[in-house]
Amino acid sequence: MRTTAILTLVAAAAGAAEKLPVSQLLQMARSQPNSAAFRDAVVATLGEAAIHKGEAVAGEGPDFLWAVESETAPVLYIDDQAAPGKMRRLNGSRIWVHLGQLKTGAAHRFHYLAGGARLGGRNDIPAYGPDSYLKPGVPEGKVSEKLLHTSRIYDGMTSEYWIYVPAQYDPAKPACLMVWQDGQGFADLNGASRLQNVTDNLIHQKKIPVMIHVLIAPGRVGERAMRSILYDTVDDRYPRFLRDEILPEVYQKYNIRRDSYSRGIAGQSSGGICSFNAAWQQPDQFSRVLSRIGSYTSIQWKPNQLDGGQSYPNKVRKEPKRNIRVWLDDGSEDLENNHGSWPLQNIQMANSLKMRQYDFRFSFGGGTHSTAHGNAELPEALTWLWRDYDPAKTEQIYEQEAAERAKPLFRVRIYNRE
């Protein structure tokens, strides 16, 4: 009760303080760490409840600030390793803070030990690198207004989508294309994906070609959400929907390359398997796949009627090889439920791709069913997917990188049991 009361008093004092931009809070942590103003700014910005629970953290680039309420000096653990240095107690409070750095381009987790007991913590803290932030002098693209489509292939289904066009787009020159599932999450410039910032920066640096993004949300038939039917079903219906209905509308507005060498597709969770399925079913439409926390599980499996996503690791091993390039990511704490095991299925997918000598990359972290890791590594993923792109070509036979060929298959070790 005493600790809570003290924190409440501090919070009351912080009531007059304003919530600060993260960059300003970090600067205060460096320049006036012992001041009452900094203490009040910590509570106002990170939140009393989050500090009390041991979940408060904020960062920009590699620099992060943690704050926790504790009677005794806590020890901060980041990715299961004790953080360097001791946490510092803020004057007149039971709040302890730590100013440190995280590796960018990845997601991280943390917790505390206080008085011999585990305290608080969070998974899926993204650390964004410089290419995920707006940069001075980099031309900015624009996202269209929301567009509506009524489907024929999915009778009566209405879909919303947006089109992102980079500043460098020239109507006289056909642009590359990427189609993003769950596009509503990418249409917001200030959203967690940072897709627009990343695209602008990478095009400006000539790490990726000029490309247009189609950001499509899962449709609905009346009040019925169609996301799982669209995304988790293993057949060619959704790829045909994109090819025959959505993309022709985009072609009417923009000059888009039609060769699959110049086209990619991306998504997360069910959108991840959806993207892989589209390229698998129609490699003449998409040859570059970004699958994040992909649901290679039995969500839409109907025994003796309809194939399920859990079959894809075996399909990759035994069906004719497709000419596609694939980036997969997942985390060790991803879902385990009656549909299947997300981590194990993604590992199986990676091994299947490796065995068949696909050009692939597998990024595996310690995260949950979250896009944090994929968002943080987006600049690296897009750069890898579009590496060696040559606008003079319309095709390329993708080959597994020599460094990958030299590595062994992925193996699993159980860590959470004695």
C-alpha positions in Angstrom: 0.0 0.0 0.0 2.8 2.4 0.9 4.5 1.9 -2.5 1.3 2.5 -4.4 0.6 5.5 -2.3 4.0 7.0 -3.1 3.6 6.4 -6.8 0.1 7.9 -6.7 1.6 11.1 -5.1 4.3 11.2 -7.8 1.6 10.7 -10.4 -0.4 13.5 -8.9 2.7 15.7 -9.1 3.2 14.6 -12.7 -0.4 15.6 -13.5 0.8 19.0 -14.4 3.6 17.6 -16.6 2.9 16.9 -20.2 3.4 13.7 -22.1 6.6 14.2 -24.0 7.8 13.0 -27.3 10.1 10.0 -26.8 13.1 11.9 -28.1 12.6 14.6 -25.6 12.2 12.2 -22.7 15.4 10.4 -23.7 17.2 13.8 -23.8 15.9 14.6 -20.3 17.2 11.2 -19.1 20.7 12.2 -20.3 20.7 15.9 -19.3 18.7 16.1 -16.0 18.3 12.6 -14.7 18.0 13.7 -11.0 15.5 16.4 -11.5 11.9 16.4 -10.3 10.9 17.5 -13.8 12.3 14.3 -15.3 10.7 12.2 -12.7 7.3 13.8 -13.5 7.9 13.5 -17.2 8.6 9.7 -16.8 5.2 9.1 -15.1 3.3 11.4 -17.5 4.9 9.9 -20.6 5.1 6.2 -19.7 2.0 6.0 -17.6 1.5 5.2 -13.9 -0.2 1.8 -14.6 2.6 0.6 -16.9 5.3 1.6 -14.4 3.5 -0.1 -11.6 3.1 -3.3 -13.7 6.7 -3.3 -14.8 5.7 -2.8 -18.5 6.8 0.7 -19.1 9.4 1.3 -21.9 9.9 3.8 -24.7 12.5 4.1 -27.3 13.7 5.8 -30.5 16.2 4.1 -32.7 18.6 2.2 -30.5 18.0 4.3 -27.4 15.4 3.1 -24.8 14.2 4.1 -21.4 12.7 1.6 -18.9 10.8 2.4 -15.7 9.4 0.2 -13.0 8.1 0.6 -9.4 9.8 -1.5 -6.8 10.6 -1.4 -3.1 14.0 -2.9 -3.7 16.6 -2.4 -6.5 15.5 -4.3 -9.5 17.7 -5.9 -12.1 16.6 -5.5 -15.7 17.0 -8.5 -18.1 16.8 -7.9 -21.8 16.5 -10.9 -24.0 17.2 -13.0 -20.9 20.5 -11.3 -20.3 21.2 -8.8 -17.4 21.4 -5.3 -18.7 24.8 -3.6 -18.1 24.9 -1.2 -15.2 22.5 -0.8 -12.3 19.0 0.8 -12.4 18.8 4.2 -10.8 16.1 5.3 -8.4 14.3 8.5 -9.1 14.4 11.0 -6.2 11.3 11.0 -3.9 9.8 7.9 -5.5 9.9 4.1 -5.7 10.5 4.4 -9.5 13.6 2.9 -11.0 14.9 3.7 -14.5 17.4 2.4 -16.9 18.7 4.2 -20.0 20.2 1.8 -22.5 20.3 0.6 -26.1 18.8 -2.3 -28.1 20.0 -3.8 -31.4 17.9 -2.2 -34.1 16.1 -4.1 -36.8 14.7 -6.6 -34.4 12.2 -7.0 -31.6 13.2 -7.7 -28.0 11.7 -8.8 -24.6 12.5 -7.8 -21.1 11.6 -8.5 -17.4 13.0 -7.6 -14.0 14.2 -9.5 -10.9 13.4 -7.8 -7.6 13.9 -9.3 -4.2 14.6 -12.7 -5.9 11.2 -12.7 -7.7 10.4 -12.0 -11.4 8.6 -8.7 -11.9 6.8 -7.3 -14.9 8.1 -7.5 -18.4 7.0 -7.4 -22.0 7.7 -9.2 -25.3 7.7 -7.7 -28.8 9.4 -4.4 -28.3 10.5 -3.3 -31.8 13.8 -1.4 -32.2 13.6 0.5 -35.5 16.7 1.3 -37.5 17.3 4.6 -39.3 15.5 3.5 -42.5 12.2 3.2 -40.6 12.1 6.9 -39.8 11.4 9.9 -42.0 14.6 11.5 -43.2 15.2 15.1 -44.3 15.5 15.5 -48.0 13.9 12.1 -48.9 10.9 12.5 -51.3 7.7 11.3 -49.7 5.1 9.2 -51.5 1.4 9.4 -51.0 -1.4 7.0 -50.1 -4.7 7.3 -52.1 -8.1 7.7 -50.5 -9.9 4.5 -49.6 -11.1 2.7 -52.7 -14.0 0.2 -52.8 -14.5 -2.9 -54.8 -17.4 -5.4 -55.1 -16.3 -8.8 -56.1 -17.7 -11.3 -58.6 -15.4 -14.2 -57.7 -16.6 -13.8 -54.1 -20.2 -13.0 -54.8 -21.3 -9.8 -53.1 -18.0 -9.3 -51.1 -16.9 -5.7 -50.7 -13.3 -4.8 -50.1 -11.4 -1.7 -49.2 -8.0 -0.9 -50.5 -5.5 1.9 -50.8 -2.7 2.6 -53.3 0.7 3.9 -52.2 2.6 5.7 -54.9 6.2 6.8 -54.4 7.4 10.3 -55.3 9.7 8.9 -58.0 6.9 7.2 -59.9 6.9 8.2 -63.6 3.8 7.3 -65.6 6.0 6.8 -68.6 8.0 4.0 -66.9 6.2 0.9 -65.6 6.7 0.5 -61.8 7.2 -2.6 -59.8 4.4 -3.8 -57.5 3.8 -5.2 -54.1 0.4 -6.3 -52.8 0.0 -6.2 -49.0 -2.7 -8.2 -47.2 -4.4 -6.6 -44.2 -3.6 -3.4 -46.0 -5.6 -1.2 -43.6 -2.7 -1.6 -41.2 -0.2 -0.2 -43.7 -2.1 2.7 -44.9 -1.4 4.8 -41.8 1.8 6.8 -42.1 2.2 6.8 -38.4 1.4 3.1 -38.0 3.7 0.5 -36.5 4.8 -1.0 -39.8 6.6 2.2 -41.0 6.1 0.8 -44.6 5.8 4.2 -46.2 9.0 5.5 -44.5 10.9 2.4 -45.4 9.8 2.5 -49.0 10.7 6.1 -49.4 14.1 5.7 -47.9 15.0 2.5 -49.7 13.9 3.9 -53.1 15.9 7.0 -52.5 19.0 4.9 -51.7 18.3 2.8 -54.7 18.2 -0.4 -52.6 14.8 -1.2 -54.1 13.2 -0.2 -57.4 10.4 2.3 -57.7 7.3 0.4 -56.7 3.6 0.9 -56.1 2.0 -0.8 -53.1 -1.6 -2.1 -53.2 -2.8 -2.2 -49.6 -5.9 -4.4 -49.5 -8.1 -5.1 -46.4 -10.0 -8.4 -46.1 -13.5 -8.1 -47.5 -16.9 -8.7 -46.1 -20.1 -10.1 -47.3 -22.7 -8.2 -45.4 -21.7 -8.6 -41.8 -19.7 -11.7 -42.4 -15.9 -11.2 -42.1 -14.2 -13.1 -44.9 -10.6 -12.8 -43.8 -9.9 -16.4 -42.9 -11.8 -17.8 -45.9 -9.7 -15.5 -48.2 -6.4 -15.9 -46.5 -6.2 -19.4 -45.0 -7.8 -21.4 -47.9 -5.3 -23.3 -50.0 -6.5 -22.9 -53.5 -6.3 -20.3 -56.3 -9.5 -18.4 -55.7 -8.0 -15.4 -53.8 -5.0 -15.2 -56.2 -7.5 -15.0 -59.1 -9.4 -12.3 -57.2 -6.3 -10.2 -57.1 -5.3 -11.0 -60.7 -8.7 -10.6 -62.3 -10.5 -8.0 -60.2 -8.3 -5.8 -58.0 -5.1 -5.4 -60.2 -7.0 -4.5 -63.4 -8.5 -1.5 -61.4 -4.9 -0.5 -60.4 -3.7 -0.8 -64.0 -6.3 1.7 -65.1 -4.7 4.3 -62.8 -1.0 3.4 -62.9 1.6 1.9 -65.2 2.5 -1.4 -63.6 5.0 -4.1 -64.8 3.2 -7.4 -65.6 6.2 -9.7 -65.2 6.3 -11.7 -61.9 10.0 -10.8 -61.6 8.9 -7.3 -60.8 6.1 -8.1 -58.4 5.9 -9.2 -54.8 3.3 -10.0 -52.2 3.3 -9.7 -48.5 1.3 -10.3 -45.3 1.3 -11.4 -41.7 -0.4 -14.3 -39.9 -3.1 -15.5 -42.2 -2.0 -12.9 -44.6 1.4 -14.5 -44.6 0.2 -17.9 -45.8 -2.1 -16.1 -48.1 0.9 -14.3 -49.7 2.8 -17.6 -50.1 -0.2 -19.3 -51.5 -0.7 -16.6 -54.1 2.8 -17.0 -55.3 2.7 -20.8 -55.1 -0.6 -20.9 -57.1 0.4 -18.2 -59.6 4.2 -17.8 -59.8 3.6 -16.0 -63.1 2.0 -13.2 -61.1 4.2 -12.9 -58.0 7.8 -14.2 -57.5 8.8 -12.4 -54.2 7.1 -13.3 -51.0 7.3 -11.7 -47.6 5.6 -14.0 -45.0 5.5 -12.8 -41.4 4.3 -15.0 -38.5 2.6 -17.0 -41.3 -0.3 -19.3 -40.4 0.8 -22.5 -42.0 -1.8 -24.4 -40.0 -5.1 -26.1 -40.4 -7.4 -23.1 -40.0 -9.4 -23.8 -43.2 -8.6 -27.5 -43.5 -11.6 -29.6 -44.2 -10.7 -33.3 -44.2 -11.3 -35.1 -47.5 -12.7 -31.8 -48.9 -10.2 -29.0 -48.8 -6.4 -28.8 -48.3 -5.1 -26.9 -45.3 -2.1 -24.7 -44.7 -0.5 -27.3 -42.5 0.3 -29.2 -45.8 2.5 -26.5 -47.2 5.8 -27.8 -45.7 5.2 -31.1 -47.5 3.9 -29.5 -50.6 7.1 -27.6 -50.9 9.2 -30.7 -50.5 7.2 -32.9 -53.0 5.5 -30.7 -55.5 7.2 -29.2 -58.6 9.5 -26.3 -57.6 8.3 -22.8 -58.1 10.6 -20.0 -59.1 10.0 -17.8 -56.1 12.1 -15.9 -53.5 10.8 -16.1 -49.9 11.4 -14.2 -46.7 9.8 -15.9 -43.6 9.8 -14.7 -40.0 8.4 -16.0 -36.8 9.1 -16.2 -33.0 9.5 -19.0 -30.5 6.5 -17.7 -28.4 4.1 -17.7 -31.4 0.7 -19.5 -31.2 0.1 -23.1 -30.2 -3.6 -24.1 -30.5 -6.0 -26.6 -32.0 -5.1 -25.4 -35.5 -1.4 -26.2 -35.1 2.0 -24.8 -34.0 3.0 -21.6 -35.7 6.7 -21.8 -34.6 7.1 -25.4 -35.6 5.3 -25.0 -38.9 7.4 -22.0 -39.9 10.5 -24.0 -39.0 9.2 -26.8 -41.2 8.6 -24.3 -44.0 12.1 -23.0 -43.7 13.6 -26.5 -43.8 11.4 -27.5 -46.8 12.5 -24.4 -48.7 16.1 -25.2 -47.8 15.9 -28.8 -48.9 14.5 -27.8 -52.3 17.2 -25.1 -52.6 14.8 -22.2 -52.8 16.1 -18.7 -52.4 14.8 -18.0 -48.9 15.6 -16.3 -45.7 14.2 -17.3 -42.3 14.3 -14.8 -39.5 13.4 -16.4 -36.1 13.3 -14.5 -32.9 11.8 -14.8 -29.4 8.5 -13.0 -30.1 4.8 -13.9 -29.8 2.1 -13.7 -32.6 3.1 -10.1 -33.2 4.3 -8.0 -36.1 6.9 -6.2 -34.0 9.8 -8.3 -35.3 8.7 -8.0 -38.9 8.1 -4.3 -38.6 11.5 -3.7 -37.1 13.3 -5.7 -39.8 11.3 -4.5 -42.7 14.1 -2.5 -44.3 16.3 -5.6 -44.3 13.6 -7.8 -45.6 12.6 -5.6 -48.5 16.3 -5.0 -49.4 16.9 -8.7 -49.5 13.8 -9.6 -51.5 14.6 -7.0 -54.1 18.4 -7.4 -54.2 20.0 -7.6 -57.6 16.8 -6.4 -59.3 17.5 -5.3 -62.9 14.8 -3.3 -64.6 16.1 -4.5 -68.0 15.1 -8.0 -67.2 11.7 -9.7 -67.0 12.8 -12.9 -65.4 15.5 -14.5 -63.2 16.0 -18.0 -62.0 16.3 -17.6 -58.2 19.1 -19.6 -56.6 19.8 -20.3 -53.0 22.6 -18.2 -51.7 25.9 -19.9 -51.2 26.0 -18.9 -47.5 22.7 -20.6 -47.0 23.7 -23.7 -48.8 26.6 -24.1 -46.4 24.4 -24.0 -43.3 22.6 -27.0 -41.7 18.9 -27.5 -41.4 17.1 -25.8 -38.6 16.9 -27.9 -35.4 14.7 -27.5 -32.3 15.7 -27.5 -28.6 13.2 -27.5 -25.8 14.0 -24.8 -23.3 11.0 -24.4 -21.0 11.1 -27.8 -19.2 13.5 -29.4 -16.8 
